[in-house]
């Protein structure tokens, strides 16, 4: 009886510890790899890549896969299409990827492409390293698998679990009986078969390359029995399943020959023996539970630390991206300013018909390039959540007129009729963001004209809901163009999406316009949708909320005054003004001088901040146009010197930033530095003249107030 009790006790402990180790491996597989693999398969970028809706290994999919690899500390992460070919891949430790390789012979692909998740252990075909493969199906819009996402981890953590266990020997055995992971003391067991393999089994394993080219010879011992002998030492064997289908964990413990003395004394009292064993088991279970809780706490801390590292890395990457966009924007906009400005100047001169046609092509190409730059910057701002929406009074009719004036030339060239239909009475003055509304219209109308070779493009406006404080307007852009197939309508608002790959080749475009419009509509509190039939045109609808000014409010009066003064130009106030132009780029300086001097403005130039300060100190100016990025002393430093001088001696000269820096926050930075206004390059005549007029009127108003104050005194 004592021997049976002894055997029962130690076998129970071994069984509990083996199952505990198997549970630890299960948690490792489920929490760290299976769930991330499942979540990754649902990402739109991954779905597009697997279904060939985006270019292989484009920047967005590479960033996603590489970030996932780094956070999880795995060997590699990759995406496969429905034929088993890798369409995107992170890098391995050697810096290589797997894009273009085909692994349809691997079970983790054949299982997942049928719609079920898979866990698979094997030696890498390319890396020749052992790993655990976790795969999940990628479902397309039709609900069928379009590909497979795979995460491959190393076996190091399982290796550590086995080595740190209390067993003399422990091994992870495949469903075919091959030893795949062992504790450090049993390395010679690796890739040996614990069960005899038939020729057919060997052929299947060779075909799948699961264990590379290892010979898979028999292990000198078998794990099929409850006991075995190693070097004449008897061991008890316990096996338990693990999370890999058909695989099992095997533990071997030396058989205990001696029975504890206390039990020998208590042999006559079988009840006391049972209670003693129960107490030991209870204590052991309590210890195991405590260890499990400690392990869980450590795992949670590890996950929190990984999330914090990922958050900091993402923030650093976002800052780096913003800095890069600011710099690249400046570097592109500066020469663009020269190209567009000089083209405009030459177009205003006497030219032959052939010369004018050629220069108009140059101007059109430059406008397209500038539009592309602006789209990329807008997309970046929206993606980073930094796009701001203003609330200012504006007249809707004016914005619609702007759309017409900007698109009329293109419509006329294409012989497409551009028209407006207002179905309801619309309030004359709205409060919202007119620039963003204009941007949406330009994107949609330009898109409609691009895909309409004949017929018409119509802008529709109607009022869906209104009260005393706000109004919900519905806008539409309707065309008679090529239309959009039903199966493509679900992705038409996605980033970089086109209805067909041939669309880009024939009509051009980045696929950003509709994506940006969709995001802007959301920021305006509305929604956007599409009604279309292939070959019969399309109508893009969107809604937007606007506030209404109170009757008699300053906003309403100001907006109405704007309408009344619409035909009055700014030229009378600009004539014979003295303006200091601070610009280090010779082309930009020549261009700005040519534009300003046409309005009889007297221009003094400075190539850097030091020269600007000298001119400011030596004579009076009505206004300063200040570049930001200059040698010797930049625009911020120059403004600081001028404002410091004014604090000591009085006065205030308007300073307008004139810069190629056009990303989020640049305007606020200029105003915070003491500048009065901000215009971006490439310069638009209307923008620069309006900014100068505004500052000159402010100066006249301040002077009038000061004179009135003196008279009253």
Secondary structure as a PSIPRED ss2 file (coil, helix, strand):
# PSIPRED VFORMAT (PSIPRED V4.0)

   1 X C   1.000  0.000  0.000
   2 X H   0.000  1.000  0.000
   3 X H   0.000  1.000  0.000
   4 X H   0.000  1.000  0.000
   5 X H   0.000  1.000  0.000
   6 X H   0.000  1.000  0.000
   7 X H   0.000  1.000  0.000
   8 X H   0.000  1.000  0.000
   9 X H   0.000  1.000  0.000
  10 X H   0.000  1.000  0.000
  11 X H   0.000  1.000  0.000
  12 X H   0.000  1.000  0.000
  13 X H   0.000  1.000  0.000
  14 X H   0.000  1.000  0.000
  15 X H   0.000  1.000  0.000
  16 X H   0.000  1.000  0.000
  17 X H   0.000  1.000  0.000
  18 X H   0.000  1.000  0.000
  19 X H   0.000  1.000  0.000
  20 X H   0.000  1.000  0.000
  21 X H   0.000  1.000  0.000
  22 X H   0.000  1.000  0.000
  23 X H   0.000  1.000  0.000
  24 X H   0.000  1.000  0.000
  25 X H   0.000  1.000  0.000
  26 X H   0.000  1.000  0.000
  27 X H   0.000  1.000  0.000
  28 X H   0.000  1.000  0.000
  29 X H   0.000  1.000  0.000
  30 X H   0.000  1.000  0.000
  31 X H   0.000  1.000  0.000
  32 X H   0.000  1.000  0.000
  33 X H   0.000  1.000  0.000
  34 X H   0.000  1.000  0.000
  35 X H   0.000  1.000  0.000
  36 X H   0.000  1.000  0.000
  37 X H   0.000  1.000  0.000
  38 X H   0.000  1.000  0.000
  39 X H   0.000  1.000  0.000
  40 X H   0.000  1.000  0.000
  41 X C   1.000  0.000  0.000
  42 X C   1.000  0.000  0.000
  43 X C   1.000  0.000  0.000
  44 X H   0.000  1.000  0.000
  45 X H   0.000  1.000  0.000
  46 X H   0.000  1.000  0.000
  47 X H   0.000  1.000  0.000
  48 X H   0.000  1.000  0.000
  49 X H   0.000  1.000  0.000
  50 X H   0.000  1.000  0.000
  51 X C   1.000  0.000  0.000
  52 X C   1.000  0.000  0.000
  53 X C   1.000  0.000  0.000
  54 X C   1.000  0.000  0.000
  55 X C   1.000  0.000  0.000
  56 X C   1.000  0.000  0.000
  57 X C   1.000  0.000  0.000
  58 X C   1.000  0.000  0.000
  59 X H   0.000  1.000  0.000
  60 X H   0.000  1.000  0.000
  61 X H   0.000  1.000  0.000
  62 X H   0.000  1.000  0.000
  63 X H   0.000  1.000  0.000
  64 X H   0.000  1.000  0.000
  65 X H   0.000  1.000  0.000
  66 X H   0.000  1.000  0.000
  67 X H   0.000  1.000  0.000
  68 X H   0.000  1.000  0.000
  69 X H   0.000  1.000  0.000
  70 X H   0.000  1.000  0.000
  71 X H   0.000  1.000  0.000
  72 X H   0.000  1.000  0.000
  73 X C   1.000  0.000  0.000
  74 X C   1.000  0.000  0.000
  75 X C   1.000  0.000  0.000
  76 X E   0.000  0.000  1.000
  77 X E   0.000  0.000  1.000
  78 X E   0.000  0.000  1.000
  79 X E   0.000  0.000  1.000
  80 X E   0.000  0.000  1.000
  81 X E   0.000  0.000  1.000
  82 X C   1.000  0.000  0.000
  83 X C   1.000  0.000  0.000
  84 X C   1.000  0.000  0.000
  85 X E   0.000  0.000  1.000
  86 X E   0.000  0.000  1.000
  87 X E   0.000  0.000  1.000
  88 X E   0.000  0.000  1.000
  89 X E   0.000  0.000  1.000
  90 X C   1.000  0.000  0.000
  91 X C   1.000  0.000  0.000
  92 X C   1.000  0.000  0.000
  93 X C   1.000  0.000  0.000
  94 X C   1.000  0.000  0.000
  95 X C   1.000  0.000  0.000
  96 X C   1.000  0.000  0.000
  97 X C   1.000  0.000  0.000
  98 X C   1.000  0.000  0.000
  99 X C   1.000  0.000  0.000
 100 X C   1.000  0.000  0.000
 101 X C   1.000  0.000  0.000
 102 X E   0.000  0.000  1.000
 103 X C   1.000  0.000  0.000
 104 X C   1.000  0.000  0.000
 105 X C   1.000  0.000  0.000
 106 X C   1.000  0.000  0.000
 107 X H   0.000  1.000  0.000
 108 X H   0.000  1.000  0.000
 109 X H   0.000  1.000  0.000
 110 X H   0.000  1.000  0.000
 111 X H   0.000  1.000  0.000
 112 X H   0.000  1.000  0.000
 113 X C   1.000  0.000  0.000
 114 X C   1.000  0.000  0.000
 115 X C   1.000  0.000  0.000
 116 X C   1.000  0.000  0.000
 117 X C   1.000  0.000  0.000
 118 X E   0.000  0.000  1.000
 119 X E   0.000  0.000  1.000
 120 X E   0.000  0.000  1.000
 121 X E   0.000  0.000  1.000
 122 X E   0.000  0.000  1.000
 123 X E   0.000  0.000  1.000
 124 X C   1.000  0.000  0.000
 125 X C   1.000  0.000  0.000
 126 X C   1.000  0.000  0.000
 127 X C   1.000  0.000  0.000
 128 X C   1.000  0.000  0.000
 129 X C   1.000  0.000  0.000
 130 X E   0.000  0.000  1.000
 131 X E   0.000  0.000  1.000
 132 X E   0.000  0.000  1.000
 133 X E   0.000  0.000  1.000
 134 X E   0.000  0.000  1.000
 135 X E   0.000  0.000  1.000
 136 X E   0.000  0.000  1.000
 137 X E   0.000  0.000  1.000
 138 X E   0.000  0.000  1.000
 139 X E   0.000  0.000  1.000
 140 X C   1.000  0.000  0.000
 141 X C   1.000  0.000  0.000
 142 X C   1.000  0.000  0.000
 143 X C   1.000  0.000  0.000
 144 X C   1.000  0.000  0.000
 145 X E   0.000  0.000  1.000
 146 X E   0.000  0.000  1.000
 147 X E   0.000  0.000  1.000
 148 X E   0.000  0.000  1.000
 149 X E   0.000  0.000  1.000
 150 X E   0.000  0.000  1.000
 151 X E   0.000  0.000  1.000
 152 X E   0.000  0.000  1.000
 153 X E   0.000  0.000  1.000
 154 X C   1.000  0.000  0.000
 155 X C   1.000  0.000  0.000
 156 X H   0.000  1.000  0.000
 157 X H   0.000  1.000  0.000
 158 X H   0.000  1.000  0.000
 159 X H   0.000  1.000  0.000
 160 X H   0.000  1.000  0.000
 161 X H   0.000  1.000  0.000
 162 X H   0.000  1.000  0.000
 163 X H   0.000  1.000  0.000
 164 X C   1.000  0.000  0.000
 165 X C   1.000  0.000  0.000
 166 X C   1.000  0.000  0.000
 167 X C   1.000  0.000  0.000
 168 X C   1.000  0.000  0.000
 169 X E   0.000  0.000  1.000
 170 X E   0.000  0.000  1.000
 171 X E   0.000  0.000  1.000
 172 X E   0.000  0.000  1.000
 173 X E   0.000  0.000  1.000
 174 X C   1.000  0.000  0.000
 175 X C   1.000  0.000  0.000
 176 X C   1.000  0.000  0.000
 177 X C   1.000  0.000  0.000
 178 X E   0.000  0.000  1.000
 179 X E   0.000  0.000  1.000
 180 X E   0.000  0.000  1.000
 181 X E   0.000  0.000  1.000
 182 X E   0.000  0.000  1.000
 183 X C   1.000  0.000  0.000
 184 X H   0.000  1.000  0.000
 185 X H   0.000  1.000  0.000
 186 X H   0.000  1.000  0.000
 187 X H   0.000  1.000  0.000
 188 X H   0.000  1.000  0.000
 189 X H   0.000  1.000  0.000
 190 X C   1.000  0.000  0.000
 191 X C   1.000  0.000  0.000
 192 X C   1.000  0.000  0.000
 193 X E   0.000  0.000  1.000
 194 X C   1.000  0.000  0.000
 195 X C   1.000  0.000  0.000
 196 X C   1.000  0.000  0.000
 197 X C   1.000  0.000  0.000
 198 X C   1.000  0.000  0.000
 199 X H   0.000  1.000  0.000
 200 X H   0.000  1.000  0.000
 201 X H   0.000  1.000  0.000
 202 X H   0.000  1.000  0.000
 203 X H   0.000  1.000  0.000
 204 X H   0.000  1.000  0.000
 205 X H   0.000  1.000  0.000
 206 X H   0.000  1.000  0.000
 207 X H   0.000  1.000  0.000
 208 X H   0.000  1.000  0.000
 209 X C   1.000  0.000  0.000
 210 X C   1.000  0.000  0.000
 211 X C   1.000  0.000  0.000
 212 X C   1.000  0.000  0.000
 213 X C   1.000  0.000  0.000
 214 X C   1.000  0.000  0.000
 215 X C   1.000  0.000  0.000
 216 X C   1.000  0.000  0.000
 217 X C   1.000  0.000  0.000
 218 X E   0.000  0.000  1.000
 219 X C   1.000  0.000  0.000
 220 X C   1.000  0.000  0.000
 221 X C   1.000  0.000  0.000
 222 X C   1.000  0.000  0.000
 223 X C   1.000  0.000  0.000
 224 X C   1.000  0.000  0.000
 225 X C   1.000  0.000  0.000
 226 X C   1.000  0.000  0.000
 227 X E   0.000  0.000  1.000
 228 X E   0.000  0.000  1.000
 229 X E   0.000  0.000  1.000
 230 X E   0.000  0.000  1.000
 231 X C   1.000  0.000  0.000
 232 X C   1.000  0.000  0.000
 233 X E   0.000  0.000  1.000
 234 X E   0.000  0.000  1.000
 235 X E   0.000  0.000  1.000
 236 X E   0.000  0.000  1.000
 237 X E   0.000  0.000  1.000
 238 X E   0.000  0.000  1.000
 239 X E   0.000  0.000  1.000
 240 X E   0.000  0.000  1.000
 241 X E   0.000  0.000  1.000
 242 X C   1.000  0.000  0.000
 243 X C   1.000  0.000  0.000
 244 X C   1.000  0.000  0.000
 245 X C   1.000  0.000  0.000
 246 X C   1.000  0.000  0.000
 247 X C   1.000  0.000  0.000
 248 X E   0.000  0.000  1.000
 249 X E   0.000  0.000  1.000
 250 X E   0.000  0.000  1.000
 251 X E   0.000  0.000  1.000
 252 X E   0.000  0.000  1.000
 253 X E   0.000  0.000  1.000
 254 X E   0.000  0.000  1.000
 255 X C   1.000  0.000  0.000
 256 X C   1.000  0.000  0.000
 257 X C   1.000  0.000  0.000
 258 X C   1.000  0.000  0.000
 259 X C   1.000  0.000  0.000
 260 X C   1.000  0.000  0.000
 261 X H   0.000  1.000  0.000
 262 X H   0.000  1.000  0.000
 263 X H   0.000  1.000  0.000
 264 X H   0.000  1.000  0.000
 265 X H   0.000  1.000  0.000
 266 X C   1.000  0.000  0.000
 267 X C   1.000  0.000  0.000
 268 X C   1.000  0.000  0.000
 269 X C   1.000  0.000  0.000
 270 X H   0.000  1.000  0.000
 271 X H   0.000  1.000  0.000
 272 X H   0.000  1.000  0.000
 273 X H   0.000  1.000  0.000
 274 X H   0.000  1.000  0.000
 275 X H   0.000  1.000  0.000
 276 X H   0.000  1.000  0.000
 277 X H   0.000  1.000  0.000
 278 X H   0.000  1.000  0.000
 279 X H   0.000  1.000  0.000
 280 X H   0.000  1.000  0.000
 281 X H   0.000  1.000  0.000
 282 X H   0.000  1.000  0.000
 283 X H   0.000  1.000  0.000
 284 X H   0.000  1.000  0.000
 285 X H   0.000  1.000  0.000
 286 X H   0.000  1.000  0.000
 287 X H   0.000  1.000  0.000
 288 X H   0.000  1.000  0.000
 289 X H   0.000  1.000  0.000
 290 X H   0.000  1.000  0.000
 291 X H   0.000  1.000  0.000
 292 X H   0.000  1.000  0.000
 293 X H   0.000  1.000  0.000
 294 X H   0.000  1.000  0.000
 295 X H   0.000  1.000  0.000
 296 X H   0.000  1.000  0.000
 297 X H   0.000  1.000  0.000
 298 X H   0.000  1.000  0.000
 299 X H   0.000  1.000  0.000
 300 X H   0.000  1.000  0.000
 301 X H   0.000  1.000  0.000
 302 X H   0.000  1.000  0.000
 303 X H   0.000  1.000  0.000
 304 X H   0.000  1.000  0.000
 305 X H   0.000  1.000  0.000
 306 X H   0.000  1.000  0.000
 307 X H   0.000  1.000  0.000
 308 X H   0.000  1.000  0.000
 309 X H   0.000  1.000  0.000
 310 X H   0.000  1.000  0.000
 311 X H   0.000  1.000  0.000
 312 X H   0.000  1.000  0.000
 313 X H   0.000  1.000  0.000
 314 X H   0.000  1.000  0.000
 315 X H   0.000  1.000  0.000
 316 X H   0.000  1.000  0.000
 317 X H   0.000  1.000  0.000
 318 X H   0.000  1.000  0.000
 319 X H   0.000  1.000  0.000
 320 X H   0.000  1.000  0.000
 321 X H   0.000  1.000  0.000
 322 X H   0.000  1.000  0.000
 323 X H   0.000  1.000  0.000
 324 X H   0.000  1.000  0.000
 325 X H   0.000  1.000  0.000
 326 X H   0.000  1.000  0.000
 327 X H   0.000  1.000  0.000
 328 X H   0.000  1.000  0.000
 329 X H   0.000  1.000  0.000
 330 X H   0.000  1.000  0.000
 331 X H   0.000  1.000  0.000
 332 X H   0.000  1.000  0.000
 333 X H   0.000  1.000  0.000
 334 X H   0.000  1.000  0.000
 335 X H   0.000  1.000  0.000
 336 X H   0.000  1.000  0.000
 337 X H   0.000  1.000  0.000
 338 X H   0.000  1.000  0.000
 339 X H   0.000  1.000  0.000
 340 X H   0.000  1.000  0.000
 341 X H   0.000  1.000  0.000
 342 X H   0.000  1.000  0.000
 343 X H   0.000  1.000  0.000
 344 X H   0.000  1.000  0.000
 345 X H   0.000  1.000  0.000
 346 X H   0.000  1.000  0.000
 347 X H   0.000  1.000  0.000
 348 X C   1.000  0.000  0.000
 349 X C   1.000  0.000  0.000
 350 X C   1.000  0.000  0.000
 351 X C   1.000  0.000  0.000
 352 X C   1.000  0.000  0.000
 353 X H   0.000  1.000  0.000
 354 X H   0.000  1.000  0.000
 355 X H   0.000  1.000  0.000
 356 X H   0.000  1.000  0.000
 357 X H   0.000  1.000  0.000
 358 X H   0.000  1.000  0.000
 359 X H   0.000  1.000  0.000
 360 X H   0.000  1.000  0.000
 361 X H   0.000  1.000  0.000
 362 X H   0.000  1.000  0.000
 363 X H   0.000  1.000  0.000
 364 X H   0.000  1.000  0.000
 365 X H   0.000  1.000  0.000
 366 X H   0.000  1.000  0.000
 367 X H   0.000  1.000  0.000
 368 X H   0.000  1.000  0.000
 369 X H   0.000  1.000  0.000
 370 X H   0.000  1.000  0.000
 371 X H   0.000  1.000  0.000
 372 X H   0.000  1.000  0.000
 373 X H   0.000  1.000  0.000
 374 X H   0.000  1.000  0.000
 375 X H   0.000  1.000  0.000
 376 X H   0.000  1.000  0.000
 377 X H   0.000  1.000  0.000
 378 X H   0.000  1.000  0.000
 379 X H   0.000  1.000  0.000
 380 X H   0.000  1.000  0.000
 381 X H   0.000  1.000  0.000
 382 X H   0.000  1.000  0.000
 383 X H   0.000  1.000  0.000
 384 X C   1.000  0.000  0.000
 385 X C   1.000  0.000  0.000
 386 X C   1.000  0.000  0.000
 387 X C   1.000  0.000  0.000
 388 X C   1.000  0.000  0.000
 389 X C   1.000  0.000  0.000
 390 X C   1.000  0.000  0.000
 391 X C   1.000  0.000  0.000
 392 X E   0.000  0.000  1.000
 393 X E   0.000  0.000  1.000
 394 X E   0.000  0.000  1.000
 395 X E   0.000  0.000  1.000
 396 X H   0.000  1.000  0.000
 397 X H   0.000  1.000  0.000
 398 X H   0.000  1.000  0.000
 399 X H   0.000  1.000  0.000
 400 X H   0.000  1.000  0.000
 401 X H   0.000  1.000  0.000
 402 X H   0.000  1.000  0.000
 403 X H   0.000  1.000  0.000
 404 X H   0.000  1.000  0.000
 405 X H   0.000  1.000  0.000
 406 X H   0.000  1.000  0.000
 407 X H   0.000  1.000  0.000
 408 X H   0.000  1.000  0.000
 409 X H   0.000  1.000  0.000
 410 X H   0.000  1.000  0.000
 411 X H   0.000  1.000  0.000
 412 X H   0.000  1.000  0.000
 413 X H   0.000  1.000  0.000
 414 X C   1.000  0.000  0.000
 415 X C   1.000  0.000  0.000
 416 X E   0.000  0.000  1.000
 417 X E   0.000  0.000  1.000
 418 X E   0.000  0.000  1.000
 419 X E   0.000  0.000  1.000
 420 X E   0.000  0.000  1.000
 421 X E   0.000  0.000  1.000
 422 X E   0.000  0.000  1.000
 423 X C   1.000  0.000  0.000
 424 X C   1.000  0.000  0.000
 425 X C   1.000  0.000  0.000
 426 X C   1.000  0.000  0.000
 427 X C   1.000  0.000  0.000
 428 X C   1.000  0.000  0.000
 429 X E   0.000  0.000  1.000
 430 X E   0.000  0.000  1.000
 431 X E   0.000  0.000  1.000
 432 X E   0.000  0.000  1.000
 433 X C   1.000  0.000  0.000
 434 X H   0.000  1.000  0.000
 435 X H   0.000  1.000  0.000
 436 X H   0.000  1.000  0.000
 437 X H   0.000  1.000  0.000
 438 X H   0.000  1.000  0.000
 439 X H   0.000  1.000  0.000
 440 X H   0.000  1.000  0.000
 441 X H   0.000  1.000  0.000
 442 X H   0.000  1.000  0.000
 443 X H   0.000  1.000  0.000
 444 X H   0.000  1.000  0.000
 445 X H   0.000  1.000  0.000
 446 X H   0.000  1.000  0.000
 447 X H   0.000  1.000  0.000
 448 X H   0.000  1.000  0.000
 449 X H   0.000  1.000  0.000
 450 X H   0.000  1.000  0.000
 451 X C   1.000  0.000  0.000
 452 X C   1.000  0.000  0.000
 453 X C   1.000  0.000  0.000
 454 X C   1.000  0.000  0.000
 455 X E   0.000  0.000  1.000
 456 X E   0.000  0.000  1.000
 457 X E   0.000  0.000  1.000
 458 X E   0.000  0.000  1.000
 459 X E   0.000  0.000  1.000
 460 X E   0.000  0.000  1.000
 461 X E   0.000  0.000  1.000
 462 X E   0.000  0.000  1.000
 463 X E   0.000  0.000  1.000
 464 X E   0.000  0.000  1.000
 465 X E   0.000  0.000  1.000
 466 X E   0.000  0.000  1.000
 467 X C   1.000  0.000  0.000
 468 X C   1.000  0.000  0.000
 469 X C   1.000  0.000  0.000
 470 X E   0.000  0.000  1.000
 471 X E   0.000  0.000  1.000
 472 X E   0.000  0.000  1.000
 473 X E   0.000  0.000  1.000
 474 X E   0.000  0.000  1.000
 475 X E   0.000  0.000  1.000
 476 X E   0.000  0.000  1.000
 477 X E   0.000  0.000  1.000
 478 X E   0.000  0.000  1.000
 479 X E   0.000  0.000  1.000
 480 X C   1.000  0.000  0.000
 481 X C   1.000  0.000  0.000
 482 X C   1.000  0.000  0.000
 483 X C   1.000  0.000  0.000
 484 X C   1.000  0.000  0.000
 485 X C   1.000  0.000  0.000
 486 X H   0.000  1.000  0.000
 487 X H   0.000  1.000  0.000
 488 X H   0.000  1.000  0.000
 489 X C   1.000  0.000  0.000
 490 X C   1.000  0.000  0.000
 491 X C   1.000  0.000  0.000
 492 X C   1.000  0.000  0.000
 493 X C   1.000  0.000  0.000
 494 X C   1.000  0.000  0.000
 495 X C   1.000  0.000  0.000
 496 X C   1.000  0.000  0.000
 497 X C   1.000  0.000  0.000
 498 X C   1.000  0.000  0.000
 499 X C   1.000  0.000  0.000
 500 X C   1.000  0.000  0.000
 501 X H   0.000  1.000  0.000
 502 X H   0.000  1.000  0.000
 503 X H   0.000  1.000  0.000
 504 X H   0.000  1.000  0.000
 505 X H   0.000  1.000  0.000
 506 X H   0.000  1.000  0.000
 507 X H   0.000  1.000  0.000
 508 X C   1.000  0.000  0.000
 509 X C   1.000  0.000  0.000
 510 X C   1.000  0.000  0.000
 511 X C   1.000  0.000  0.000
 512 X C   1.000  0.000  0.000
 513 X H   0.000  1.000  0.000
 514 X H   0.000  1.000  0.000
 515 X H   0.000  1.000  0.000
 516 X H   0.000  1.000  0.000
 517 X H   0.000  1.000  0.000
 518 X H   0.000  1.000  0.000
 519 X H   0.000  1.000  0.000
 520 X H   0.000  1.000  0.000
 521 X H   0.000  1.000  0.000
 522 X H   0.000  1.000  0.000
 523 X H   0.000  1.000  0.000
 524 X C   1.000  0.000  0.000
 525 X C   1.000  0.000  0.000
 526 X C   1.000  0.000  0.000
 527 X C   1.000  0.000  0.000
 528 X E   0.000  0.000  1.000
 529 X E   0.000  0.000  1.000
 530 X E   0.000  0.000  1.000
 531 X E   0.000  0.000  1.000
 532 X E   0.000  0.000  1.000
 533 X C   1.000  0.000  0.000
 534 X C   1.000  0.000  0.000
 535 X C   1.000  0.000  0.000
 536 X C   1.000  0.000  0.000
 537 X C   1.000  0.000  0.000
 538 X E   0.000  0.000  1.000
 539 X E   0.000  0.000  1.000
 540 X E   0.000  0.000  1.000
 541 X E   0.000  0.000  1.000
 542 X E   0.000  0.000  1.000
 543 X E   0.000  0.000  1.000
 544 X E   0.000  0.000  1.000
 545 X E   0.000  0.000  1.000
 546 X E   0.000  0.000  1.000
 547 X E   0.000  0.000  1.000
 548 X C   1.000  0.000  0.000
 549 X C   1.000  0.000  0.000
 550 X C   1.000  0.000  0.000
 551 X C   1.000  0.000  0.000
 552 X C   1.000  0.000  0.000
 553 X C   1.000  0.000  0.000
 554 X H   0.000  1.000  0.000
 555 X H   0.000  1.000  0.000
 556 X H   0.000  1.000  0.000
 557 X H   0.000  1.000  0.000
 558 X H   0.000  1.000  0.000
 559 X H   0.000  1.000  0.000
 560 X H   0.000  1.000  0.000
 561 X H   0.000  1.000  0.000
 562 X H   0.000  1.000  0.000
 563 X H   0.000  1.000  0.000
 564 X H   0.000  1.000  0.000
 565 X C   1.000  0.000  0.000
 566 X C   1.000  0.000  0.000
 567 X C   1.000  0.000  0.000
 568 X C   1.000  0.000  0.000
 569 X C   1.000  0.000  0.000
 570 X C   1.000  0.000  0.000
 571 X H   0.000  1.000  0.000
 572 X H   0.000  1.000  0.000
 573 X H   0.000  1.000  0.000
 574 X H   0.000  1.000  0.000
 575 X C   1.000  0.000  0.000
 576 X C   1.000  0.000  0.000
 577 X C   1.000  0.000  0.000
 578 X E   0.000  0.000  1.000
 579 X E   0.000  0.000  1.000
 580 X E   0.000  0.000  1.000
 581 X E   0.000  0.000  1.000
 582 X E   0.000  0.000  1.000
 583 X C   1.000  0.000  0.000
 584 X C   1.000  0.000  0.000
 585 X C   1.000  0.000  0.000
 586 X H   0.000  1.000  0.000
 587 X H   0.000  1.000  0.000
 588 X H   0.000  1.000  0.000
 589 X H   0.000  1.000  0.000
 590 X H   0.000  1.000  0.000
 591 X H   0.000  1.000  0.000
 592 X H   0.000  1.000  0.000
 593 X H   0.000  1.000  0.000
 594 X H   0.000  1.000  0.000
 595 X H   0.000  1.000  0.000
 596 X H   0.000  1.000  0.000
 597 X H   0.000  1.000  0.000
 598 X C   1.000  0.000  0.000
 599 X C   1.000  0.000  0.000
 600 X C   1.000  0.000  0.000
 601 X C   1.000  0.000  0.000
 602 X E   0.000  0.000  1.000
 603 X E   0.000  0.000  1.000
 604 X E   0.000  0.000  1.000
 605 X E   0.000  0.000  1.000
 606 X E   0.000  0.000  1.000
 607 X C   1.000  0.000  0.000
 608 X C   1.000  0.000  0.000
 609 X H   0.000  1.000  0.000
 610 X H   0.000  1.000  0.000
 611 X H   0.000  1.000  0.000
 612 X H   0.000  1.000  0.000
 613 X H   0.000  1.000  0.000
 614 X H   0.000  1.000  0.000
 615 X H   0.000  1.000  0.000
 616 X H   0.000  1.000  0.000
 617 X H   0.000  1.000  0.000
 618 X H   0.000  1.000  0.000
 619 X C   1.000  0.000  0.000
 620 X C   1.000  0.000  0.000
 621 X C   1.000  0.000  0.000
 622 X C   1.000  0.000  0.000
 623 X E   0.000  0.000  1.000
 624 X E   0.000  0.000  1.000
 625 X E   0.000  0.000  1.000
 626 X E   0.000  0.000  1.000
 627 X C   1.000  0.000  0.000
 628 X C   1.000  0.000  0.000
 629 X C   1.000  0.000  0.000
 630 X C   1.000  0.000  0.000
 631 X C   1.000  0.000  0.000
 632 X C   1.000  0.000  0.000
 633 X C   1.000  0.000  0.000
 634 X C   1.000  0.000  0.000
 635 X H   0.000  1.000  0.000
 636 X H   0.000  1.000  0.000
 637 X H   0.000  1.000  0.000
 638 X H   0.000  1.000  0.000
 639 X H   0.000  1.000  0.000
 640 X H   0.000  1.000  0.000
 641 X H   0.000  1.000  0.000
 642 X H   0.000  1.000  0.000
 643 X H   0.000  1.000  0.000
 644 X H   0.000  1.000  0.000
 645 X H   0.000  1.000  0.000
 646 X H   0.000  1.000  0.000
 647 X H   0.000  1.000  0.000
 648 X H   0.000  1.000  0.000
 649 X H   0.000  1.000  0.000
 650 X C   1.000  0.000  0.000
 651 X C   1.000  0.000  0.000
 652 X C   1.000  0.000  0.000
 653 X C   1.000  0.000  0.000
 654 X E   0.000  0.000  1.000
 655 X E   0.000  0.000  1.000
 656 X E   0.000  0.000  1.000
 657 X E   0.000  0.000  1.000
 658 X E   0.000  0.000  1.000
 659 X E   0.000  0.000  1.000
 660 X C   1.000  0.000  0.000
 661 X C   1.000  0.000  0.000
 662 X C   1.000  0.000  0.000
 663 X C   1.000  0.000  0.000
 664 X C   1.000  0.000  0.000
 665 X C   1.000  0.000  0.000
 666 X H   0.000  1.000  0.000
 667 X H   0.000  1.000  0.000
 668 X H   0.000  1.000  0.000
 669 X H   0.000  1.000  0.000
 670 X H   0.000  1.000  0.000
 671 X H   0.000  1.000  0.000
 672 X H   0.000  1.000  0.000
 673 X C   1.000  0.000  0.000
 674 X C   1.000  0.000  0.000
 675 X C   1.000  0.000  0.000
 676 X C   1.000  0.000  0.000
 677 X E   0.000  0.000  1.000
 678 X E   0.000  0.000  1.000
 679 X E   0.000  0.000  1.000
 680 X E   0.000  0.000  1.000
 681 X C   1.000  0.000  0.000
 682 X C   1.000  0.000  0.000
 683 X C   1.000  0.000  0.000
 684 X C   1.000  0.000  0.000
 685 X H   0.000  1.000  0.000
 686 X H   0.000  1.000  0.000
 687 X H   0.000  1.000  0.000
 688 X H   0.000  1.000  0.000
 689 X H   0.000  1.000  0.000
 690 X H   0.000  1.000  0.000
 691 X H   0.000  1.000  0.000
 692 X H   0.000  1.000  0.000
 693 X H   0.000  1.000  0.000
 694 X H   0.000  1.000  0.000
 695 X H   0.000  1.000  0.000
 696 X H   0.000  1.000  0.000
 697 X H   0.000  1.000  0.000
 698 X H   0.000  1.000  0.000
 699 X H   0.000  1.000  0.000
 700 X H   0.000  1.000  0.000
 701 X H   0.000  1.000  0.000
 702 X H   0.000  1.000  0.000
 703 X H   0.000  1.000  0.000
 704 X H   0.000  1.000  0.000
 705 X H   0.000  1.000  0.000
 706 X H   0.000  1.000  0.000
 707 X H   0.000  1.000  0.000
 708 X H   0.000  1.000  0.000
 709 X H   0.000  1.000  0.000
 710 X H   0.000  1.000  0.000
 711 X H   0.000  1.000  0.000
 712 X H   0.000  1.000  0.000
 713 X C   1.000  0.000  0.000
